[in-house]
Amino acid sequence: MNEQDRNQRIPLSEIVNAIPIQPQYVLLIVTEKDGSRQRVVHCDLREFGEALAIYDGANQYLRGEA
């Protein structure tokens, strides 16, 4: 992830507040980048709360907090 991508991360609270009706399930997609190419390495249907927890945990890890 480059510096520009890090600066464009949306805070979790902003995502939750922007959704008027929370979905029951969301599609979770994990990608990896190799040079200029990006590919999907995992795709899964998750409950909304679980997906938000994964998103929050990933952001903490990327910030070096986990």
trRosetta pair geometry for C-beta under 8 A, 3 or more apart (Angstrom, degrees):
i j d omega theta_ij theta_ji phi_ij phi_ji
1 5 4.5 -119 -167 87 88 136
1 6 5.9 107 137 -57 115 83
1 33 7.9 130 -69 22 49 136
1 62 6.7 1 44 -145 153 130
2 5 5.2 100 55 8 66 102
2 6 7.3 -125 105 -6 37 90
3 6 5.6 -53 -150 33 36 114
3 7 6.5 31 155 -17 67 106
4 7 5.9 -58 -151 37 32 109
4 8 6.5 21 154 -15 65 113
5 8 5.9 -68 -149 40 32 107
5 9 7.4 57 152 -49 63 83
6 9 6.2 -27 -164 -13 37 112
6 62 7.2 -166 -116 151 97 124
9 59 6.2 134 -180 -121 146 114
9 62 7.9 165 -76 87 156 146
10 14 5.4 -116 175 80 93 124
10 15 5.6 104 120 -57 120 96
11 14 4.5 91 67 2 88 106
11 15 7.3 -156 96 -8 48 83
12 15 5.7 -54 -153 32 36 112
12 16 6.4 31 155 -15 69 106
12 52 6.3 102 -156 -168 113 95
12 55 6.2 144 -102 108 104 114
12 56 5.1 11 -74 -86 155 94
12 59 7.2 -147 -42 24 105 153
13 16 5.9 -55 -146 39 33 109
13 17 6.1 27 158 -14 67 112
14 17 6.0 -58 -140 43 28 107
14 18 6.1 29 159 -25 63 112
15 18 5.9 -62 -149 33 25 111
15 19 6.9 16 158 -17 61 108
15 52 7.5 -178 94 -120 129 101
15 55 7.7 -37 45 126 164 160
16 19 6.4 -66 -156 32 30 105
16 22 7.6 -2 -148 -95 76 116
16 52 6.8 50 -74 -128 107 143
19 22 5.6 83 118 -92 126 60
19 23 7.5 -81 -174 -8 140 80
22 48 5.5 125 168 155 104 165
23 26 5.8 113 82 -66 131 81
23 48 5.3 155 80 -79 72 125
24 47 6.8 -55 165 -138 62 73
24 48 6.2 -130 -175 -17 14 111
25 45 5.4 15 177 179 127 98
25 46 6.7 156 -153 82 77 31
25 47 6.0 -59 -101 -104 66 38
25 48 6.5 -118 -90 -44 15 74
26 45 7.6 168 84 -152 29 59
26 46 6.1 -25 63 66 77 82
26 48 5.5 91 -14 -102 105 65
26 51 4.6 -79 61 19 121 172
27 43 6.9 -6 -177 -169 97 90
27 44 7.7 157 -157 82 55 33
27 45 5.9 -36 -101 -99 62 66
27 46 7.9 125 -123 20 15 76
28 42 7.7 -20 116 119 94 98
28 43 7.2 162 87 -153 58 41
28 44 5.0 -17 61 65 105 83
28 45 7.4 165 15 -102 83 13
28 46 4.8 30 -18 4 126 122
28 51 5.2 -155 -74 -122 111 105
28 54 6.6 25 -134 77 142 154
29 40 5.9 -59 -166 -129 101 109
29 42 7.4 161 -156 90 38 61
29 43 5.2 2 -110 -109 74 82
30 40 7.2 102 75 -159 50 65
30 41 5.4 -61 105 65 96 89
30 42 4.0 16 44 54 117 101
30 43 7.4 -144 25 -65 70 45
31 38 5.2 30 167 175 130 102
31 39 6.4 165 -152 85 85 28
31 40 5.5 -52 -96 -96 80 47
31 41 6.4 131 -130 6 26 85
32 38 7.1 -180 90 -149 32 65
32 39 6.3 -18 58 60 77 77
32 41 5.1 39 -4 -26 106 134
33 37 7.1 159 -156 88 59 44
33 38 4.7 -27 -100 -98 77 85
34 37 5.2 -17 67 69 85 96
34 38 7.7 162 21 -89 64 35
34 39 7.3 -4 11 9 108 105
40 43 5.8 14 174 -49 129 108
46 50 4.8 -122 173 89 111 113
46 51 4.3 139 91 -62 125 93
46 54 7.1 -6 149 1 173 140
47 50 4.5 79 63 12 88 110
47 51 6.9 -163 85 -11 41 88
48 51 5.8 -60 -149 35 28 110
48 52 6.5 26 156 -17 65 105
49 52 5.8 -54 -149 35 32 111
49 53 6.5 33 152 -19 65 105
50 53 5.6 -53 -150 35 33 113
50 54 6.5 36 151 -20 65 103
51 54 5.6 -50 -149 34 34 113
51 55 6.4 38 151 -20 65 104
52 55 5.5 -51 -147 36 34 115
52 56 6.3 35 153 -19 66 105
53 56 5.7 -52 -145 37 31 111
53 57 6.2 32 155 -18 64 108
54 57 5.8 -57 -147 39 29 111
54 58 6.3 30 155 -21 64 106
55 58 5.9 -56 -148 35 27 110
55 59 6.5 24 155 -16 62 107
56 59 5.9 -58 -151 37 30 109
56 60 6.4 31 153 -19 65 106
57 60 5.7 -53 -147 35 32 112
57 61 6.4 35 154 -20 65 105
57 66 6.5 69 -164 -88 72 155
58 61 5.6 -53 -150 35 32 114
58 62 6.4 29 154 -17 66 107
59 62 5.7 -54 -144 38 33 110
59 63 6.3 25 157 -13 66 108
60 63 5.9 -62 -147 43 30 106
60 65 4.3 -87 -167 73 82 110
60 66 4.4 91 120 -42 105 105
61 64 7.7 40 177 -72 30 22
61 65 7.4 -87 -63 53 21 69
61 66 4.4 -43 -82 42 65 130
